[in-house]
Amino acid sequence: MPEPTREAPPEPGLPARPRRLEGGDRRGENGRPRLQGPLARRQGPGAPVAELLRGPHPFDRQTFEALATEAQRLGQERPGEPASMALETYARGGQAYLEGDEKAALEALGSLAEATRRDQLPPMLTLAGPLWVLRDRDSRADFAPWEVAVAYGDGRDLGRPAVTSWLASHPDDLRAAFARAFLERLHGSHSSALEQATALYPQLSAREPARAVDLARFLGAECAALGRYREALGWWQKAAAAGGKPGLAAALEGARIAEEELGDRAAALELLEVACRGGNPPACRRAQLLKSRG
């Protein structure tokens, strides 16, 4: 992959509403129906990159084809755009992974990891979905099998046995412990993912506070997927308070839930102002609109 030049993070705007579970008619905290059952798969050429990366479901050929289409579109709109080049590399590597071409898959992942190490990978690729695994890792180490499976969305269903095996010999590896919860989520086991991630949070926040921000965002998303919006908001507020790019993303996610699911305008405004101070113009405009409404 050609080395992308460093650029300012793309303006993320306000996030899409977190996905909820389909089926059933339980009520969420605001009295609206809370959906249950298998997760919808909103894929296709028109799906935003972040939506495709978030899943949550194992990545298949359709996912990587849609990502390749988005990469081509971005490249045509802005030739040389780092996001389009990275996305093209990822899509190509994912297709190779599904086909069992380990060499090509690892080469693509290595290029993306190097760009991540140099802080040259666009945040939209590492703040949503499985590419979190490229952040904060030892760049000198080979990729463990569980890392490769996670990075490519575990489309071959190899991740859970791989991470279980790894943790048996590396019980203190908190990244792998997070990956285990992430893989549960990816395969639709939200209650299990939430239970594991909740148990992991005290250890991670004590030993690696910077990584605990990602876990707090993950816990917020899992609570939201289960219709537990007040808990979700609490986790996103905790993550937003840490600042940085993950904190900015958490502020946007939490503001959406506070306003749309809980009707908590004060909490939404507080988080939007956090995102505004972090340099997100859409959050500034939304905060101003809420203020104007009294």
Order of alpha helices (4+ residues) and beta strands (2+ residues): beta-beta-alpha-alpha-alpha-alpha-alpha-alpha-alpha-alpha-alpha-alpha-alpha-alpha-alpha-alpha
